[in-house]
Amino acid sequence: MLEDKAHKYETAVLVGLITQHQDEEKLVEYMDELEFLADTAGATVIKRFTQKLTQPDPKTFIGSGKAQEIRDYVKENEVGTVIFDDELSPSQLKNLEREIEVKILDRTNLILDIFAQRAQTSYARTQVELAQYQYLLPRLTRMWTHLERQKGGIGMRGPGETEIETDRRIIRDRISLLKEKLKTIDRQMATQRNNRGKVVRAALVGYTNVGKSTLMNAISKSEVFAENKLFATLDTTVRKVVIGNLPFLLTDTVGFIRKLPTQLVESFKSTLDEVREADLLIHVVDISHESFEDHIDSVNQILMEINAHQKPMVMVFNKIDDFSYEKKEEDDLTPETRKNISLSEWQKTWMSKSKYPTVFISALTKENFPEMKKLIYDEVLKIHISRFPYNDFLFEYFEDETT
């Protein structure tokens, strides 16, 4: 219990760069997200450091002067962790730890730590462990500086491997073992998917913390774990849902995020297979978030990477109960920002011209739920009719009075 408390109140500082590919406004968004990630992992952020560079320094990511400034600050304030917004190379990680003399984490390591905390089932834990080892393997040089070589001399000569080589071999063996274990589970899950027959399958997709699990609970009347934290859901959950008198399967999947570690994309292959093999995608968006358009782009990019971007889709803009905007005064001549656009004005923009059916809801208060259910019903019915063209007359939509 004491360990949990110590972990919960671990202090940290954040570090990010303004570069030719990332302006100050974009960096602030990323740093806000990084702070949310740190909070989810159990750290309290007490300061942010930013620097403007043409490109990251190949040796230490940041300049030597900034590294010294961070070092002085963490020593003076007894900060235990420095978190960088981008993935660091093995040499950058080693040099920074030597320079700043505290624990250094990058965005990838932080996300992996959150996944490790939140993995509940054996399958999820195996996926996370594989991703962690794949991340760790090239970074072993910073971890075994206490032993250069196994002891030599008469009767003490080892096989000639350094400590690092020994541990590298152990980790490679472990990675191979975990991959085989995942292959076995993937085959089992593929069989389960095939056994679901020809029932239409819909999958909830979206950025992390947009309310997919809350929506899953509301639609399926189930109790899927939902929390206002990043990556509350790691394990795929499948529920049978009936709208009108039309049954289909609804899947809740892991949330996406910008700069999602490649190790996680690879190790969570089976979870992403649920998205890849779905007949319909329900893309949930947190419209109350000021960067929701960027979130949409990030999700679409990952869908493209896994070849699931051409599937039928319903756009569900969630959290309208949290949406707020600042109305400009008539004599205010400053440029308009996203904060000055009302919900009704957003609805008249590109959203109204989207090629996908679109609805604005609150999963919490169930506002506009009948409209959303009708949209989903219509899309599922189209797929069902194409699959079973002779029994479409059996289905007729009716309003669910419980919503």
N, C-alpha and C positions, 0 to 999 in steps of 0.2 A: 504493500500500500504506500509506503514511504517513497518507493521508486516512482510510482505513478505521479505523486505530488511533485517530486523533483523534476520529472519529465514535463509535467504540465506547465511549470513556471520557469522553464529554461528560457533565458533571454537570448535574443539574436539581433543582428543588424543585417540589412539587405544591401546588395550592391548591384547596380545596373549601368549600362552604357547607352549614351546617345551616339548613334553612328549615322553614316550616310544612308543606311537601310532602315533606321529606327529613330524617328524624331522624338522630341521631348514629350509631346502629347501621348504618343504610343507607349513610350517608356513608363509614363505615369500609370497607364492602364495595366501594363504588365506587372508593375511593382505592386499595385493594389491587389492584383490577383495572387502575386507571390506572397503578400502578407496574409491573405486569406488561407493560402496553402500552409504557411507557417503556423497560423492559428489552429488549423485543422490538425496539424501534426503535433501540436502541444507546445509551441514556442510563443513567447511574447516579444514582438518586434519593438525595439526602443529607438531605432534610428535608421534612416536610409542614406546611402551614399551613392551619388551619381557622378559620372564623368563623361565628358565629350571627347571622343576619339574617332578618327577616320575609320579605324577598324580595331578589333581587340588586339592587345599586345600578345604575340605568340608565346611569350614566356610566362607572364603573370596575369593576362587578360586585361588588367588595369595598369596604369602607369606606376612607376616606382614611388613617386611622390604621394599618390593616392593610397598606395599600399601602406606606406609609412603612417599616413594620417589615420587609416583604419586601425593599424596596429596600436597606435597611441591611444585611440578612443577605447578599444576593447580592453586594453590593460587598465586604463583609468576607471572604467565602469564595470570591470569584471564580467564582460560579456563572454559567453562560452561558445557561441556559434556565429559564423559569418556565412550568409547564404547568397549565392550569385544567381542572377536571373537566367543565365544561359548555361548550357552544358559546358563544363570545363574539360580540356584534354588532360590525360594523365600527367603530363609534364607541368601544365599550369597548376594542377591540384597540388602536386608535390612542392613546387616552388612557392605557392601561396602559403602552404602550411609551414614551410620553413621561414617565410618572411613574417607572417602575422602571428604564428605560434598559438593558434587556437584551432578548433575543429572547423573545417571548410566543407560546405555542402554546395552543390549546384542544384538547379531546378529539377533535373532528372532524379538525383538522389533523394530529394525531398518528396517527390511524387511517389517514388518506390517505397519510401518509409511509410507514407500514408496508406498505400495499398497493403503493405505488410501488416499495419495496425488493423485494417478493416476487413482483411480476408477472413471469412468465417468458415467456409467449407474446406475440405481437404483439396478439392480441385482448385479453388481460388488460391489457396496457400502454395500449391505446387506451381501455379502459373507465376505468382509473385516471386517465389524463390528462384525460379529459372531466370526471370528478368534481372533479379539482383545479382546473381552470379555472372550473367553476361555483362552487366555493367562493371562488376568488380574485377573481372579477369585482367583487362589491360591496365588496371590501376593498382596492382599488387605491389608495385615498386615502393609505394609510400608506406606500406604496412609492415614490412619485415626488415627494417633497418637495424634491428637489435641483433641479428645473427647474420654474419656475412657468409660463413661456410660451416658445414658440419665438421666437428672436430676430427683432426687427422692424428697421425702418430701410430705407433705399434698397437695393434688391436683396436684402434679407434677409427680406422679408415672407412669412410662411408662410400656410397656408390658414385661419388663425385658430383652430385647435384647440389646446387645452392639451395638455401631454404626457400627462396622464391620459386625456383623450378619445381621443387617438391610440392609446394602449395598450388602452383599452377596446374600441375598434373592432377592433383586431388580435385580441384575445381572443374577441370575439363571432364574428368570421370563423372563428377556429380551432375554436370550439365547434360552429358550423354544419358545418364540414368533418368533425369527429370524429363528429357525429351521423349524417351521411350514410354515413360509413365503417362505423359500427356497424349501420346499417340494412341495408347490403349483407351484412355478416357474419351478422346476425340471419336474413336470408332464406336464406343458405346453411345455417345451422344448423337452421332450420325444415325445410328440404328433407331434411337428414340425419336429423332426427327422424322425418319421414314415411317415409323409406326404410327405417327399421328395421322396417317392417311391423307386424304385429299381435302381436309378442312383448310379453309383459307387462314393464312398466318399473317398477323400484323405485328410490327415491332416498333416500340417507342424508341426514338433516337433523339439526341440533342446534346447540348453542352452540359457539363456537370452542374448540378444544383439548379436546374431550371424547373424542377417539380415533376419529373417523370414518374417517380414512385408514388407521389401523392395522387397524380392522375390515374395511375394504375389501380390504386386502392379505390378511388372513386368510381371508376368504370367497372371494375371486376368485383367490387364489394369484398375485397380481400384485405389482408393486413400485411402488406409488404413494408419492410423497414424504410422509413422516410425521416430525414433529418436535414436541418439547414446547415449542412456541411458539405464540403467537396467530396465526391466519391463515396457517398453514403451507401450506394449499391455497387457491389463488385460481381456478385453471383447473378447469373441469368435466372429470371423468374418467369414461368409460363402459366397463364391462367386461361381457362375457357370462359368466354364472354358471350352473352346473348343480347343483341340489340334488336328491338322489335321481336321477331321470332327467328332471327338469323344468327346461328352460332359461328364463332370463329375463335382462333387462339391469339392471345395477346401476350407479347414478350416484353419484359422490362430489361434493359441492357445497361452496361456500364456507361457513364457519361464521358463525353469527349472533352478535350482541353487543348488550347493552343500549345505548341511545342510538346506534344505528346511524345514521350520517349519511344524510340523505335523498338527497344527491347520489350516494352509492354504491348505494342501492336503485334509483335511476333508471338509472344507467349500467350496473349489473350485471343489467339486465332479462333478457337472454338466459340468463344463468346461472340466474336465478330461474325462468325459463320451464321449465327442466328439472324443477324442483320442481312447478311449476303443472301440467305435462303428465304427470307420473308417475301410474301406476295405484295405487302403494302407497308410503307414506312409512315409513321406518324411523327413528324418532326416537331418537337416541343421547343418553344423559344420563350425565354424570360424577357418579356417586353419592358419590364420595369428596369432592366439593366441598361445603362447608358451605352454599352458596347454590344448590344444584342445583334446588330448587323454583322459585326466582326465574328461573333459566335456562330452565326448562320454560315458564314464563309468557311470557318474552321471545320464545322461539321460536314459541309459539302465537300471540302477537300479530302477529309478522311473517307467519306463515302465513295469518292472517286478512286482513292487509293485501293479500296477493297472491292472495287468494281460493282458498287451497289447504287450508283448515282442515277441510273435510268429507270428505277422502279417507280410505280405509282406512289404518290405521296400526298399526305394531308398536312398542311401547315397549321399548327395550333399555337397561337400566341397566348401564353399563360401569364398569370400574375397581374391581370388588369386592376386588381384590387390594390396593388402596390404602386401602380403607375402614378407618377407625379410630374408636373412641369411648371416652369416659371413663366408666367405671361409677361411679355414685354410691354412697357409703357409706350404710348404712341410717340412720345418725343425721344425715345431711346434709339439712337442712331448706331449703336454698336452692332456688329454682325450677329446674325441669328445663329444659335447653336442648337444641338439636339434637345437641350433642356427646355427650349422655347417652343417645341412642337407638341401640341396636344395629341391625345390618343385618337380623336376623330380625324385630325389632320394626317397622322401616320396612316390611318386606314385608307386615305385617299391617294397615297403615294404609290410606289411600285407594288405595294401589297395588293391593291385592288386589281392590278394587271397581272398578277402572278399566274403562271400556268397551272398552279396547284390550287385545289380548294382550300380556302383560308377561313379561320374562325378565331375570334378573340374571346378568351374565357378566364375564369378564375377556378383553378382546381380546388382551392380551399373553400370558397363560398358557393361553388357550383354555378356561378353566373354564366349564362349562355350555354349550359350543358345540353339542352335539347337540340340546339343548332349544331353543336359539335357531333352529337350522336347521330344526327341525320346525315351529316357529311360522311362520317365513317361508314355508316350503314350503306349509303349509296355506292361508295368505293368498293366495299367488301362484296356487295351484291353484283357489281360489274364483273369482278373476278370470278365469283361463284357461277354466274350465268355462262361465262366463257368456258368454265370447266365442266359444268353440268347444264347444258342448254335445254334439257327437257323437263327440269323440275323448278324453273324459276317462278312459276305461278304459285308455288307453295308459300312464297315469302311475301309478306305485306308489312310495311312499316307501321308501327303504332307508337303513340307517345307513352313513355314510361312515367307513370304518375309519381313514382318515388323520387324523381329528380325535379 
